[in-house]
Structure formats: structure tokens, C-alpha cells
Amino acid sequence: MTTSDVEAGEEVITGRSGRAALIPPPAAKPSVRARINRFLGDQIAAQTLRWRLWTPVAFGAGCATYFAFRTEPALWPLLVFAGVASGVWLIGRRRHLARVWSLLLLMLGCFSLGLAAAKLRTDAVAAPIAPALERPTVIEGWVVDVDSPGSAGPRVIIAPVRIRGLAPEQTPVRIRATVRDADPPEPGQAIRLFAILNPPPAPASPGAYDFGRTAFFQRIGGVAFSLDGTRPAVLPEAPWRLRLVMRINTLRFDLAKRIVARQGERAGGVAAAMTTGHEAWLDPAEVDVMRDSGLAHILSISGLHMAVVGGFAFFLVRFLVALWPGLALRVSGKKVAALAGLLAVGTYLVVSGAPPPAERAAVTASIAFLAILLDRQAITMHALAVAAFVVLLLQPEAIVTPGFQMSFAATAALVALVEAWPRRPREISAPWPILAVQRAGAWIGAAVLASLVAGAATGPFAMQHFNRSAMYGLAANLATAPLSDFIIMPMLALGALLEPVGLGAPFLWLASKGIEVMLAIGEGVAGLPGAVRTIASAPDIVLPVAFLGVLFCCLWRGPLRWLGLPLACAVLIWPRATPPDLWIGDGGLQAAWVEDGRATVVRPGVRQFAVDVWTRRRGLKAVERPVEGWTCGRFSCAPRASGPVALWWGRRAPTAEQLDGLCRSASVVSVRTVVSSLPSSCAGKLVLDGLDYARGGAVELKREGPAAENRWRALWVSDVRGERPWSRYGDAEGQ
């Protein structure tokens, strides 16, 4: 070997034989940039089969964008947009467009389809909305179902046949009526009531939850408050579809009454709510306890209940098939059990009254059982994505509801946990005491981790929507999970199934004992110091950011998923805006002013729900107005010296003298009725009347500049709500 044969940097060594050998130089260490590029390339390559999971996210984003509009869009531009976007994606796919562009076009197509689906759904459910009538009216109709009671008494859902003062084309499809009867009328009864009729309520404050929008998609076009007891009515025969619905609801209500009779009102009220969805026997104090302890989700039929009922039926049937060797050798026990699970989910959906949360849960559970029938894995992120797509296709409005957001966030987090959970090797010939300890420890660890993950995933939505956090909710849920999953729900399912033939007593008795223990745990947890913490709502844009962060943590595979963690915590860490100086409720019936972090309520006990919603959203503590220094009567309340606000809530307009006194006492004057003229003392004062509330709803006022200038910036509910189909109704009373 000559010197010319050796490249620069190579080393020549000579062995014992005297023969020379070349040792190549060490490979050059890749640069930091090269390593980062390689890492990112590996991370993106790992998502090859995960990109399709983002299609329901894009579809849901289109649905949410539709509901964020301030004015109602026309249908044809959305259909054109959806057609063009979908067509461009299909063309690009046929022409083998680069993958990155194909994915972007796919997401754009799903987004456009979400917009169009939400608009089509809105047009499909559109129905008349009752105006706010000046005087009480007579309502005649069929009782469709018994609704959850309100603060004013029992409530029923009515299919009105005739409403005095409204033409047939103005009559709502359904109304929710608060009745004065000690025992509410039952489904299927024809009733007549003398009541005050209003449209569904607007949000209690700007940005608060819109109950009117929820009522719109349930085709509830009005709320009525009965002034006396209901009376029987003679009505023409109801349509067959309505008769079928009322018949099913009659059977449901009869079952609920039998459950309450078996268990008593305390445990039976909870059991009826968990079985048939009827909350007529729930004690409000018990509901508050369950809410403060973080157990309120058990009372409403949702994914947990569907999973327990469907899973119980699945494992029970699979066990029974395995006990019959001849049958087990001829049929697939797993598929037979999946069919039984589908049947159980469908039956439970009917028994529960098919509320929207139960429908969504039934869709998700049904897709899991269908996956088993198709020899697919039941619990996967792809199955969850299909379920989300189906739910949003059927109910695009679900995207803006807390139930959907919390349910799918928790489920996605749990499925992601299952995907990341390490597979332990199976023990061989281990002593049973060791196995028992290991299995118990693994089960406890899995339960704690699952509760932590689900709680973390749903936390942003609970903070933003409900403005409360149950500080000991994890402990309460861990303590009650075995009860609800293995005793209460299975025994209620068997008891409800056998009660019509008189054999449900032992199962319902066992379920009642479990409920009593659950309520005791809830009371103990709720009674702990600092059990509930109130958290002010963040700006509206923050919740979508948090939702995206939660989904990124769940859907992305690899360590980069933790980039979504700061986004998921956005609701918790985002700075809150300064609360307004004054809030006046819808119609000017209630008001509160802010001072030193407290909201002083002008009329304690009036429209208390609206007061609670507003104070929680702003992170304020509500206190009652002091008695001294105020002059309050039957129709008005005003400070004796100069104060922040004076209210007139009488149905008749105040006289000039009365209005003069109100203006002299406060810088802001609220009048429920329309004011035609103002006295000179109202110069420089902010006077809001019935026309303002009819156009805007509730209002938040923030002072600008020195107090002497009395300049205010107003944010009305209508500014946030916009002009949408669910916000259109007749003239407000007093006009």
C-alpha cells in the first residue's frame, strides 16, 4: 500500500502479520438542526394513520363557526362552499396531489360540510316562537312529558292545540309550563290552563349559556307560568306520532312512580332520574350536595349510564353463552353479547326519554358494539371519531353544549390513556395472594389515573360553563365508582326490567342501599371546608383554544402531544377581564352593582337563578342590599341618597313624579315599561326602559371616565347573541 492510496483522515495500522489495514474516520456528528429535522420527520411519520382523526374536529369547527355568527347566513352560499371544497378535495385525490395539500383540502371540505349541516339542521327544526303577551292567556293541549321541576314548582311539556290570542301558524310546537298542581298532570292528559306565556329565556347575561337556543332545537317555542290549577280539556284526537310519544312517556312515568314507591322519595328520586330521566322527585338540597361533591353527573343520563347498562348486558350475555357449551361451540358468544348490548342501549334510550345527551351516548355505545360485530376493536380512537362524526351530523348544535364537549373530551382522554397504557406480561405460576395484591393495586392505580385524566380533560369546560370546581370531586368519584358501576346501575337495570311483572323488588332494594351510601358520601365530601371553588369565566375565545389543546394531547401520537398541554390549561391561566360596575337583568326586574369584589343585589330572592349565573361568571360573591338607605315598595326600589341604580318593575309606567324621584336618587334608572317622556331631573342620567330590554335583553354597564360625567359602556345580551332564529320573538310586554 502506498501513501497515495490512503485518503486524508484515514489511519493505517499494521497487524502481527505485517499486513496494513485501514480504519475509517469516525462519522461526523449530525448537527442540531439535522437532529431536529429528523425528530420532526419521525413524529410526522408516526401520524400517518392519525390524520383522519382530525376530520370530525374540522367538521365540528364548521358547526361551531356557524353558531358563532352574529347574523343568520343564507343556505345557498354554505351549500356552494361545501360543494366546491369537497369537489376540489376529490379532484386533488384523483390526481394524486401531495399528501399535505390533500389533507388540508380534506379538512377544508369537512369544515365546509359542518357549516352546511348546522344550517340545514336549523332550518329543519325551525318552529314558531311565542311572543311575550301583555296579558295571561288560555292554553289547551296535550301533556307530552313531565319535565324537571323549577324553582316555581312542577313543570310539564305540552303540545298546545289552541292558545288564545295566537293564530294556528303562530302556535309553538311545544311549550314548557310551570303548573301549580301539587301532583303535576301526567303524560297523555288533555289539560287547560290559564297562564302567562313568554318566549324561551334569553341568556342571563352577555355570553352566558343560551337556554333559548337549546329550547329552539328541542322545538320548545315558549314557557308558561300557570296562575291556577290545570283543568281537563276536550281536544280532538292527537296525531299518531304524538300519541305514540305520549304512550311511551306514560309507561316511563309509571315506571318512575313504581321505583319511587319501592325505594322512597330520597333514594327513589335519584333512582328515577337515573332510570327514566324524570327528576320530579329529586330534592333540590340533594342536587346541590351532589353538585358540590362533583357527583352531579350521575343524576343525568349520559355516557356513563349507557356504558354501564350496555356493558352489563354484554358481559352477562357472554357469561350465559359460555355456560352453555353446545351454544358456545356454534355461535360467537362475543357477537351475541354485542347484539344484546345494542338491544340494551336502545331499550335504555327509550326508557330514558331519549334526551340529547342520552342520544349522543347511545350513538357512541352502539358504534362500539357494531365494531365488535364487524370484528373490529371496540375501544379505539377511530371508533370515537366515527361516533363524533355521526353525533355532529345528527345534532350539529351539540358542539356548543357542555354535555357534548365534556363527554367527548373525557372519552378521548381515556382512549388515549388506554393506547398509552403499557402491556404487562402475564404471570406464570405466581401464588394467588401475590396475584390478588398485584391485581388490586393495578385496579386501584388504573381507577385513580382514569379519574385524574377524565377530570383534567373536563376541567376547562366545567370552569367555563359552570364556574365552579369541586375540589374533592376526585375522591368522591373514586369512592362512588364501584357503587354506581357494579351495584346501583346494574341493579336498577334489572329492577326496571322486572318491575312491570312484579319481580323487581329485590334488585331495587339493593340499588336503594347503594344510592343511600352514595348520597352519604356526597354529603360528607360536600361538607368539607373549601369543597367548592368559584372560577370566573374566561373570554369566549379561550374555550375553543382549550378544546383544541385537549384534542391535540389525545390525538397526536408521540412526545409532541404535550405541546397541547398549555393550550388545554388556557381556561385556568388566561387573565380575566375586570368585572362590570353594574348588571341589570332581562326586563329590568333585577340589578346588582359591583363594589370591592362583591355584587350587591337590589332585590334579594328575585330572579335568583339569573343572579347566580351572572355572579359566578364574573367570579363575584353576591350579597344582599342593606335595608338602611333604601326606599323600596311594591313596584320600585331606589336609594335615598345618590346611589348606583334605581329600579321600577311595575307593569304600568311610572308617573312623572315617580320617575323624577327615581332620577334624583341614582345615576342609572331602569324602568320595565316604555317611557314616553323624561322629566328635567333625568338629564345627564342613564335611563333604560322596556324598549331597550326588548331589543337587548340583560345588560352589563361599565363606567367610563369620572363618576361626575356619568358615562357608561353597555354590553347587551343581543350584542353577543346576534340576530339568529332562536333570538327572534314578538314584542316584549309593555310595548
Sequence and secondary structure as in RCSB ss.txt:
>XXXX:A:sequence
MTTSDVEAGEEVITGRSGRAALIPPPAAKPSVRARINRFLGDQIAAQTLRWRLWTPVAFGAGCATYFAFRTEPAL
WPLLVFAGVASGVWLIGRRRHLARVWSLLLLMLGCFSLGLAAAKLRTDAVAAPIAPALERPTVIEGWVVDVDSPG
SAGPRVIIAPVRIRGLAPEQTPVRIRATVRDADPPEPGQAIRLFAILNPPPAPASPGAYDFGRTAFFQRIGGVAF
SLDGTRPAVLPEAPWRLRLVMRINTLRFDLAKRIVARQGERAGGVAAAMTTGHEAWLDPAEVDVMRDSGLAHILS
ISGLHMAVVGGFAFFLVRFLVALWPGLALRVSGKKVAALAGLLAVGTYLVVSGAPPPAERAAVTASIAFLAILLD
RQAITMHALAVAAFVVLLLQPEAIVTPGFQMSFAATAALVALVEAWPRRPREISAPWPILAVQRAGAWIGAAVLA
SLVAGAATGPFAMQHFNRSAMYGLAANLATAPLSDFIIMPMLALGALLEPVGLGAPFLWLASKGIEVMLAIGEGV
AGLPGAVRTIASAPDIVLPVAFLGVLFCCLWRGPLRWLGLPLACAVLIWPRATPPDLWIGDGGLQAAWVEDGRAT
VVRPGVRQFAVDVWTRRRGLKAVERPVEGWTCGRFSCAPRASGPVALWWGRRAPTAEQLDGLCRSASVVSVRTVV
SSLPSSCAGKLVLDGLDYARGGAVELKREGPAAENRWRALWVSDVRGERPWSRYGDAEGQ
>XXXX:A:secstr
  GGGS TT EEEE TTS EEEE        HHHHHHHHHHHHHHTTTTTGGGGHHHHHHHHHHHHHH SB   H
HHHHHHHHHHHHHHHHHHHTT  HHHHHHHHHHHHHHHHHHHHHHHHHHH        SS EEEEEEEEEEEEEE
TTEEEEEEEEEEETTS GGGS SEEEEE   SS   TT EEEEEEEEE     SSTTS  HHHHHHHTTEEEEEE
ESS  EE       HHHHHHHHHHHHHHHHHHHHHHHHHHHHHHHHHHHHT   TT  HHHHHHHHHTT GGGTS
 SHHHHHHHHHHHHHHHHHHHHT HHHHTTS HHHHHHHHHHHHHHHHHHHTT  HHHHHHHHHHHHHHHHHHTT
  SS HHHHHHHHHHHHHH GGGGGSHHHHHHHHHHHHHHHHHHHS      SS  HHHHHHHHHHHHHHHHHHH
HHHHHHHHHHHIIIII EEETTHHHHHHHHHHHIIIIIHHHHHHHHHHGGGT  HHHHHHHHHHHHHHHHHHHHH
HTSTT EEE     TTHHHHHHHHHHHHHH  SGGGGGGHHHHTHHHHS      SEEE GGGS EEEEETTEEE
ESSTTTTHHHHHHHHHHTT EEEE  STTEEE SSEEEESSSEEEEEE  SS   HHHHHHHHHHEEEEEESS  
    GGGTTSEEE HHHHHHH SEEEEEES GGG EEEEEEHHHHH B GGG     TT 
